[in-house]
Amino acid sequence: MLIRFNLDGTIHSVHPFESDTIGIDLWQKNNLLQTSDGNFVQIGYGYPEMSGNTHYFLRFKPNGDTIATNIIDDFWLEDKHPSKPTGLIETYNGFRTALNFQRRDDYRVGIAYTVLDSLGNIIHRNDIYTEEASYARLRLSSLLQYESNKLIIGTNILNTSGDNVDVRMHTKLIIIDTLGNLLDEHIYWDDRLSYTCNGLTKTIDGGLLYCGINGVYNEEYYSLDFKGRIVKLNSDFEVEWEINLGHYTGESVVGLNEIKQLNDYEFVVVGYDIEDADSSFNRYGKLVKFNLAGEVLWERKYLKVPLFEGEYNYPDHFLYDVDITTDSGFVMVGQ
């Protein structure tokens, strides 16, 4: 459903999107795009009654009235779980996006770079796989229009075979033209467990920012531990600096999800983390402001529902996206 709310947090309106043949999931990843005509487009997950998962295209007016809907079919998804559509980009006659999928014959996970018309019909599709033999999974995180004729897909290649000691995850940037043809790629092998490449953002110096989590192998417990991080690349796609946030934890509820640019030199990143310094294990939302030099300017934590005495079910506070309000504040969305 579409929920509009006022700056004071009160609900303005609620508009459900209904279908009698398909379940619709528009949650967790921001793909809500305001188009040049003032309307909105969203791609989510679809669950047809008689088949597996697919993707659902939805175009609607600001009041929630539907302009067009479409099922983007023929996507068998990784492990039969929904994958996140990423990075809706408007063109003069439609949209560009990227979708994860899995081949039925050999279970290889790839990315479908997809060009859609204004009604969500597929005009062009180009499938991309990993060339690295032992990395059969290509996890999609973000899509960026880097230049007029060049896009960058932020992904991670995964080798998850064997025990935790053998697991490897590396960031991979795939540079393509507007038809999805490969132009260049960069793999960052030094990061042993780089799990996500979210929020790809071009900087004023021609470089890139992205966020997510990075991990280490915990020899004491034979497990994987992760913490949030922000990475800055220069115009040659080399790592310029890295900010690590929080502390390593075996909990999966850590991560940074989206970067919002405030001006040429300042940014905020939103996500969630776990606090165990006082053994409370509270799982809180996080907003961090930083600059182009890699300096953290401030960090805010948001915990609406604490763990009450006698409880064992720790509340989770996930923040997925952030935007700037008219009074120069911030509004975040999560669960």
Secondary structure, 3 states (H helix, E strand, C coil): CEEEECCCCCEEEEECCCCCCEEEECCCCCCCEECCCCCEEEEEEEEECCCCCEEEEEEECCCCCEEEEEEECCCCCHHHCCCCCEEEEECCCEEEEEEEEECCCCCCEEEEEEEEECCCCEEEEEEECCCCCCCCEEEEEEEEEEECCEEEEEEEEEECCCCHHHCEEEEEEEEECCCCCEEEEEEECCCCEECCCEEEEECCCCCEEEEEEEEEEECCCCEEEEEEEEEEECCCCCEEEEEEEEEEECCCCCEEEEEEECCCCEEEEEEEEEECCCCCCEEEEEEEEEECCCCEEEEEEECCCCCCCCCCCCCCCCEEEEEECCCCCEEEEEC
